[in-house]
Amino acid sequence: MVNITHKQNTLRKAIATATVLVSRQETIDAIKNNLVPKGDVFSFAKVAALFAVKKTSDIIPDCHPLPVEFTDVRFTIVGLNIEIEVEVHTVYKTGVEVEAMHGASVAALTLYDMLKPIDKKIEIRAVRLLEKKGGKSSSIINANKIIQAAVVVCSDTVSQQKATDKAGVAVIELLKKFNIETPYYSIIPDEAAAITAAVTAQIQNNIQLLLFVGGTGVSPRDITPDTVEPLLDRTLPGVMETARRYGQDRMPYAMLSRSVAGFINNTLVLTLPGSLSGATEYIDALFPQVLHVFDTLNGERHG
């Protein structure tokens, strides 16, 4: 199966539809009057759809088992068409589109099976996904706007050319997925004066997003948060609470990160861990959702 360990749990919804076409009005009348010999077709089809939704991962090889937290099955008769609608919700790392379509398909097959003794010309048509919500694809903010970013790597060893920067380069590459350009990239030592100078320079550049990579741990030279936090006009504690929680689910030392986030004027400042895995996990945890701050600054609202 596809690796989804880097994803976060979010509320995800999907609605799928299927259509069953009968050949005569008598079939519709038998359904409405509960005269189908095999029983109440809608009740049976609903139960079958519920089972199908929950068992999707047992049938479709690449589907992940997931917690189904809500399912609704709706039937509408329009002429000789029976419209089936299956809605599924979960709070998980991957969506429920296939679960919804599987439920709609099995509901349609159940109707076919129950109605074929009285109608030999039934057809199943148009199983399709009607709607999906949730996950990162539903929370892309600033999709048509270019955001200018600066990435500053804080590392004594890298600045002294005793090591190669991997984390900062990886962060720049990941930011491209969110329409973020990084015209400013620099490497500085773990020195308060150098960090402060980098902040001042990027604020003067009117950069929208400033990311420091490194110096967020507990060693004596890890002073990035200590230097950056007093410079913030407004802190955003929930941002790094989210990142640390995400990291803690993946490794036991994430709780030791002292990363901070906030605004200096209208520049969003984030301090990320210096390890490759830590920096990329923070990007996975925070983006694109954190970009909503720019819409908020511009007075835009999202329902």
N, C-alpha and C positions, 0 to 999 in steps of 0.2 A: 504494500500500500504506500501511497504518497506520504512523505514525512510531514506531519503537521505539528511537531513538537514546538516549533518556533511561534506558532500562532497563539492568540489569546482567546479565552472564552468571551463571546459576545452573544447578545440576543439575535437569533437568526430565525427568519420566517420564510415560508414558501407556500404558494398556492398552485396546485396543478388541476387540470381539468381533463375530462374524457367525455366522449359523446357516444351514446348507444342509440342507434336508429332502428326502430321497429318498422314493420311493413304495413301495419293496418291499425285502424282506430280501436278495434276490438282488444288488441293487446294492451293499449293504454287504459281502456275501460276496466280490464281485468286487474291491472295494477291498482288503479284508483279505488276499486271496490273490494280489494283484497281477495280476489277470486282465482289467483294463480295457484294451481295445484300444489306446487312445491312450498308455498307459504308466502309470508310478507317479504317481498323481494327487497324493499329498501332496508328493512331491518337486517336481513341477512347480508346484504351488500355492505352496509355500514360496518358490521362486525368484521367482515372479511377485510375491509380496507384498514381497520384499526390493527388487525393482526399483521397485515402486509407492511404497514408503516414500521411497526416495531421489529419486524423480521427482515428488513431490507438488507442489512449487512450479512445475513445468512445466505442471501440469494445472489446479490451483486458482488463479485469478488473484490473489487477495489473500494467498496464503501466501508467507512469506519463505523464500528459500533458507537452509538451515541445515545445520550439520554433524551428520549422524546418526552417533552413536558406538556404538550398540548396537541390534540388532533381533533379536527372537526370535519365531518363528512356531510355534504349538502347535496340534495337532489332537486332538480327543477325539470318539469315537463313542458316542452315547447313544441306543440304540434305532435309529430311522431318522434321527436328527439327527446331523449332523457339525458340532461346535462348533469354531470357529476363534478363536484368541486371538493377537493381535499386540501385542507389547510393544516400545516404542521409548524410547531414552534419548538425551539431548543435553545438552551444557553450552553454553547459549546464552541469548539475551535473550527468546525467545518459546517457547511450549510446542509439544509434538509430538502433540497430540490428533488433528489432522486427518491427520497422517502415519500414525498408528496406524489410524485408521478407513479411510483410503485403502488401506492394506495389507490390512486385513481384507476390504474390499469386493472388491479385485482377486483375493485368494485365493479368495473365494466364487465370483466369476465364472469363474475358472480351473477350479474344481471343476465348475461347471455345464457349461462347454464340454467338458470331458473325459468327463463322465458322460452327457450328453444322448443319445449314440448308443445307450446301453443302458437309459436311463430317461427317458421323455418327460414325466414329471410332476414334475421337480425344481423346488423353490422355494428362493429366497434370502429369508431372514427376519432381521429384528432386527439390523441393523448399528447398533452403539451404542458409546459410550464407557463403559468399565467403571470406569476409575480414572485420575486424574491427580495428579501431585505436582510440587512445585517452583514457583519464582517467588514473588512477594510474597503471592499469595493463599494459599499454603501456609505462610507464616511470620508471619501476623498474630498478634501476641502481645497479651495484655490486651484481647482483642476485646470483652469485656463489662465492662471496667473503665474508668472515667473517670480520666485522668491530668491533673493540674493542672500547667500550665507558666507560665513567665514568659519574655517576650522583651524583652531590653534592647538597644536600638540604640546603638552607640558611634560617634558622628560629630560632629565639630566643626561642620561645615556644616549638618547637619540640626538640631542643637540650637540653632544660631544662626538658624534659619529661613531660611537661604540656599538650602536645597534641601528637597525632599520625600522622606520615607522611602518607598521602594518595597520594599526587600528585607525589612524586618521585617514589613510588612503581608502580603507574599507568604508568608513563613514561617508566620505565624499561620493563613492560609487553608489552606496545605498540611497543617498539623498536624491540622486538623479531620477529615481522611480517616482518621486513626489513633485516633480517639476521644480526642483531646487537647484540653482546654479551655485557653484562655489568659486568665485573669482579670487578669494583670499585664502591662502593656506600658508601656515608658518609653523615653525618648530622653535620652541623657547625652552630655557632651563626652568627647573622648579624654583623660581625666585619670585618673591612678591612683587618686586619692582618690574620684572619682565611681564608678569601677568597683568598688572595694572596698566602698563604701557600698551599692551595688546588690547585691553578693553577700551582705553581712550582712543586708540587709532581706529578701531572698528566703529565706535560710536560716531566719530568724525566722518567716517565713510558712509554713514547712514545705512549701515548694514541692517537687514531685518532679523537675521538669525545668526547668533554667535554661539558656536559650540567649542568648548574646551574639552580636550581628550587627554585624560591622565591626571594624576595627583589627587585622586578622590579617596584614597585609602587611609590607612592609619599609621603609616610609617612617618618618621619625623620630617621627611622631605615632601610629604603629600599635603600641600598647603593651598591647592587650588580653591576648594570651597571656602577656606578661611579668608582668602584674599578677595574672592568674588562676592561673597554674600554681603559684606558691608557696603558694596558699591550698588547693590540692587535697590531700585526705588520701591518695587513691590515683589514680594516673594510668591511663588506658586508651589507650596509644599505638596499638594496633591500630585503634581507631575512626577516628582521623584519617589513619592510613596508608591505610585503605580509601577515605576521602573524597578524598584527594589523588590516589590512583591512578585513581579514577573521573574526577576532573576532568582529569587529565593526558591521558586518552584523548580528551578533547573540546577542550582548548585548551592551548597549550604553556607557559603561565605558571602553571599550577596548582601546580607544584613549589615556587613561591615562597611559598605559604601557610604560615604558622606556627601554624595552629590547633592547639589542645590540647583534651583531653577527660579527664574523671575525676570522682571523687566528692568532695563535701564533706558529711560525715555520710552520709545516704542520698539526697542530692540529686545527680542526674546533671547535670553542667555541660558544655556544648558551646560552643565558640567558632567561629562561622561567618564566612565572608567578608562584606564589606559590599556587594558588588555584587549586583544582582538575580540575575544568572545564577549567580554563585558560590554565593550562599545557597541558591537553589532546587536547584542540583545537589547540594549537600551533603545536603539533605533527601532527594532521590531516592536518593543513595548509601547513606544510613544507616538510613532508616526503611522498614519497621517493625522490621527486625532488631535494631536497638540497644535496642528496648524490652524485649528478653529480659532485660536486666539487672534489671528490676523483679521478674520472676518468680524470678530467681536470689536476689535479696535476700530474697524471701519464702519461700525454701526449696523452690520448685517445680522440677520437672525435666520435661524434654521428651525423648521418645525420638526 
